[in-house]
Amino acid sequence: MGLSLKALSKSYSNPLKNQAMDVFQSLDLEVETGSFVSLIGPSGCGKSTICNLLAGIEVPDTGEIILDGKAIHGTLGNMGYMPQKDLLLPWRTLLENVLLGCEIQHMDKTKAQIEAKEWLDQFGLSPFSEYYPHQLSGGMRQRGALLRTILFGKTTLLLDEPFGALDALTRREMQRWLIGIWNRTRHTVLLITHDIDEAILLSDKVVVLSQRPAQIIAEFQIPFPHPRNPEDLLLSNVALDLKRQLLRLLVQ
């Protein structure tokens, strides 16, 4: 089971050249249930297009997207989706924002509020539950957005560069939060990232895309057990060797 992309193809029309631009053709990808997979590749190779297809915002030209044995391409709401921008609603408090997915799913309000407050406490956000987004730091907003994604109630999460806009220290803190949450929930996660260190630190597997039209040119199993300590792991000889290999592939 898990998430499968089978022979996926997508192109866009180019009116200036009166021809189609292929983003990728016959793309195959497997994300096993409960695993954490990172997808990296050069800018413009189609990572965001893959996110749009998985989220149901766009449909593939050919191929299938299978989640836990069910075809989901072209349908919305099959997985928790967190984009780079937090997209918190400015007129709702932090608590009201993280409960948004629960409302959409028509979950029991009392039960959802209890669970949300427990998670806010775990995230260190309880004192700020009645604050509005403009009153929160970037890291707090991203924690809120991540919590909203988790409370959406889906066991598969799609994370599109969720920490890309954060400074280095806040980004590392958010990575710690994410890996701690994943160790607790064991959701199936597909992370889109440009950060090689982030991919190595968080993932069970790193998948590398080529330039457009994108193909999968390598897959690396990350050999480190969980839980992971970022400082020890990223400075190890094994991690440094992995980083060198990934950098070579990205600059080809």
C-alpha positions in Angstrom: 0.0 0.0 0.0 1.1 3.6 0.4 1.4 6.2 -2.4 2.3 5.2 -6.0 2.8 7.3 -9.1 2.6 5.1 -12.1 3.7 6.2 -15.6 2.8 9.8 -14.8 3.1 12.3 -17.6 2.3 16.1 -17.7 2.9 18.8 -20.2 1.9 22.4 -20.6 1.2 24.3 -23.8 3.7 27.0 -24.8 1.8 29.6 -26.9 5.0 31.5 -27.8 6.5 28.4 -29.5 3.1 26.8 -30.4 4.1 23.5 -28.9 3.8 21.6 -25.7 6.4 21.7 -22.9 6.9 18.3 -21.3 7.4 18.5 -17.5 7.9 14.7 -17.1 7.0 11.5 -18.9 6.3 8.0 -17.5 7.3 9.0 -14.0 7.2 6.2 -11.4 7.5 6.7 -7.7 6.7 4.6 -4.6 6.2 5.9 -1.1 5.6 3.1 1.3 3.1 3.4 4.1 4.7 4.9 7.2 7.8 6.0 5.4 9.3 9.5 5.0 10.5 10.3 1.5 12.1 13.5 0.2 12.0 14.6 -3.4 14.8 16.9 -4.6 15.8 18.2 -8.0 16.9 21.3 -9.8 14.7 24.4 -9.8 12.0 24.2 -12.5 12.2 20.4 -12.8 8.5 19.9 -11.9 8.4 19.3 -8.2 5.6 21.8 -7.7 3.7 20.2 -10.5 3.9 16.8 -8.8 2.5 18.5 -5.6 -0.4 19.9 -7.6 -1.2 16.5 -9.1 -1.0 14.8 -5.8 -3.2 17.4 -4.1 -5.8 17.0 -6.9 -5.4 20.6 -8.1 -4.3 19.4 -11.5 -4.7 16.1 -13.4 -2.0 14.2 -15.2 -2.1 13.8 -19.0 -1.5 10.1 -18.6 -0.8 7.7 -15.7 -2.2 7.0 -12.3 -1.8 8.2 -8.7 -2.7 5.4 -6.3 -3.1 6.0 -2.6 -3.7 2.9 -0.4 -5.0 1.0 -3.4 -7.4 3.7 -4.7 -6.9 5.9 -7.7 -7.0 9.5 -6.5 -5.8 11.7 -9.5 -8.1 14.6 -10.1 -9.7 14.4 -6.7 -9.2 16.7 -3.7 -8.8 16.1 0.1 -7.0 12.8 0.0 -3.9 13.9 2.0 -2.8 16.6 4.3 -1.1 19.3 2.2 1.2 22.0 3.6 2.7 24.5 1.1 5.7 26.8 1.7 3.5 29.7 2.8 1.6 29.1 6.0 -1.7 30.4 4.5 -3.2 31.0 8.0 -6.4 32.9 7.7 -5.8 36.4 9.2 -9.3 36.8 10.7 -9.0 33.5 12.7 -7.0 32.9 15.9 -4.3 30.3 15.9 -6.6 27.8 17.5 -9.4 28.6 15.0 -6.8 28.1 12.2 -5.6 24.8 13.3 -9.2 23.6 13.7 -10.0 24.5 10.1 -9.4 21.0 8.7 -11.5 19.5 11.5 -14.4 21.8 10.5 -14.0 20.9 6.8 -14.1 17.2 7.8 -17.2 17.7 10.0 -15.4 16.2 13.0 -16.9 16.4 16.5 -16.1 20.0 17.6 -15.6 19.2 21.3 -13.3 16.3 20.6 -11.4 18.3 17.9 -10.8 21.2 20.3 -9.5 18.9 23.0 -7.1 17.3 20.5 -6.0 20.6 19.1 -5.3 22.1 22.5 -3.2 19.0 23.4 -1.2 19.4 20.2 -0.8 23.2 20.8 0.7 22.3 24.1 3.1 19.8 22.5 4.1 22.5 20.0 4.7 25.1 22.7 1.9 27.2 21.3 -0.7 27.0 24.1 0.0 30.6 25.3 -0.6 31.9 21.8 -3.8 30.0 21.0 -5.9 33.2 20.9 -3.4 35.2 19.0 -4.0 36.2 15.3 -1.4 35.3 12.6 0.0 38.8 12.4 0.9 38.6 16.2 3.0 35.4 15.7 6.6 34.8 14.5 7.3 33.0 11.3 8.2 29.8 13.2 5.0 29.9 15.2 2.9 30.4 12.1 4.7 27.4 10.4 4.1 25.3 13.5 0.5 26.2 13.4 0.2 25.4 9.7 1.9 22.0 10.3 -0.5 21.3 13.2 -3.5 22.2 11.0 -2.1 19.8 8.3 -1.9 17.0 10.9 -5.3 17.6 12.3 -6.8 17.4 8.9 -7.1 13.7 9.7 -5.2 12.2 6.8 -2.4 9.7 7.4 -0.5 10.8 4.2 1.1 14.2 4.3 2.4 16.2 1.3 4.9 18.9 2.4 6.0 21.4 -0.3 9.1 23.3 0.9 7.3 24.0 4.2 10.4 25.6 5.9 12.0 27.3 2.8 11.1 30.8 3.9 12.5 30.5 7.5 15.9 31.5 8.8 18.5 28.8 9.4 17.9 28.5 13.2 14.1 28.5 12.9 14.3 26.0 10.1 16.4 23.6 12.2 13.9 24.0 15.1 11.0 23.2 12.7 12.9 20.1 11.4 13.2 18.9 15.0 9.5 19.4 15.5 8.7 17.5 12.3 10.9 14.6 12.9 9.5 14.3 16.5 6.0 14.4 15.2 6.7 11.8 12.6 8.3 9.5 15.1 5.1 9.8 17.2 2.5 9.4 14.4 4.4 7.5 11.6 2.4 9.2 8.9 3.4 8.6 5.3 5.2 11.7 4.3 6.4 13.1 0.9 8.6 16.2 1.4 9.6 18.4 -1.5 12.8 20.3 -0.6 15.8 22.0 -2.1 17.8 21.5 1.1 20.0 18.4 0.9 20.8 18.5 4.6 17.1 18.6 5.4 16.4 15.6 3.1 19.2 13.5 4.7 18.2 14.5 8.2 14.5 13.7 7.9 14.1 10.9 5.3 14.1 7.2 5.0 14.6 7.7 1.2 15.8 10.5 -1.0 14.6 10.6 -4.6 16.5 12.8 -7.1 14.8 14.3 -10.2 16.7 15.4 -13.3 16.3 18.6 -15.3 13.0 19.0 -17.1 11.5 16.8 -18.6 12.1 15.2 -15.2 13.1 11.6 -14.7 14.1 9.9 -11.5 17.9 9.5 -11.8 18.7 8.1 -8.3 17.2 6.9 -5.1 19.2 6.8 -1.8 18.1 4.8 1.2 19.2 6.8 4.3 20.9 4.4 6.7 20.5 6.3 10.0 18.1 4.9 12.7 15.5 7.0 14.4 15.4 9.1 16.5 18.1 11.3 15.0 20.4 14.0 16.4 21.0 16.7 13.6 24.4 17.8 14.9 25.9 14.3 15.1 24.2 12.9 12.0 24.9 15.7 9.5 28.6 15.9 10.4 29.2 12.1 10.1 31.3 10.8 7.3 28.3 8.8 5.9 26.1 11.9 5.7 28.9 14.0 4.2 29.4 11.3 1.5 25.7 11.2 0.8 25.7 15.0 0.4 28.6 14.9 -2.0 26.7 12.3 -4.2 23.5 14.3 -4.1 25.2 17.6 -5.0 27.0 15.9 -8.0 23.6 14.7 -9.3 21.9 18.1 -8.9 24.6 20.0 -10.9 24.7 17.6 -13.8 
